Amino acid sequence: MMFEVTPNPPRKKKGPKITVIGGGTGLPVLLRNLRKRDAEVTAIVTVADDGGSSGVIRDYMNVVPPGDIRNCMIALSPMNPLQKEIFQYRFNSDDQFFAGHAIGNLIIAALTEMRGNNIFDAIRLLSRMMAVEGHVYPAAEEPLLLRAEFKDGTIVDGESKLVKLRKKIKKVSVHCYDENRQLDERRTPMAAREVINAIMEADMVVLGPGSLYTSILPNLMISDIGEAVCETNAEVVYICNIMTQLGETEQFTDADHVRVLHEHLGTEFIDTVLVNTEEVPEEYLSQQKNEEYLYQVKYDFQGLRDQGCRVISSDFIRLRENGVYHDGEKVIDELFRLLQSAKTENN
């Protein structure tokens, strides 16, 4: 006999509508803390990841890379720790057939196939099973190719290849694939209506924290997402990275990060920037194991104000054994203060 398991419905929330756009490890940090608050949360996740388990699955099955989607769903789910551990479990490297794959990635890929390659239907089904409190949307309904043009004229295709050259990046763009997994010049990447609605109807749109060129811009370079972020009446907040990143933002100030975003979209669309001003201890600068981070981002508050941004600076760091991260609770406290301030001003 088979039993249908129906999870308890997620708690209804009536607070502000907050849409967070990004990818990588920064997005789930915010979502975990937003889930504890009274807010309608939507996460919009990049689909240009071509590395690791996600990259293998996207190439083999031609589905959007599931890794960032998996992590965001876990962050917004009230499942118990054991259930989350199972969903996040990654097979050992000596398990040749499944090497490196997370169980959650395989489940998302399987549900996508079951639903006729409809990633939105697959996520809706899984969200009900996991009682996800909020929405998780891929930025597009198909995997996209990230292309980087460097200042020396070099062009490289693929997110995983971008950082390896360690050259200064001029701009990035996203493109559709054709049936042969080659760049398709005939089609323009587009977002689903749910994604655009989440941006246009939001009270606040949050960018980051996350890699500038590989987590944030791949979303904004989908033309209708970029247009929606520029046109929305929501407060658009950028959470600046604490550290520079190898091959992407070496020697960048906070104002340089914002300038790149504005140049890519052709207008000054960011309203507020959150900047960490707490000094990172020297021992944390020297112990980075993955060599991804280099130095603390330098401050240029006047450069931010010259671009029309409100600057909120504070201690936003959380130190762990393996590096320096944003303290999600501190960041969310600041976002809610900003929302309350805007509400007071409008009344």
Summary of the structure (lengths in Angstrom):
residues: 347
radius of gyration: 19.6
end to end distance: 58.4
largest distance: 67.7
contacts: 1158
relative contact order: 0.13
helix: 39%
strand: 21%
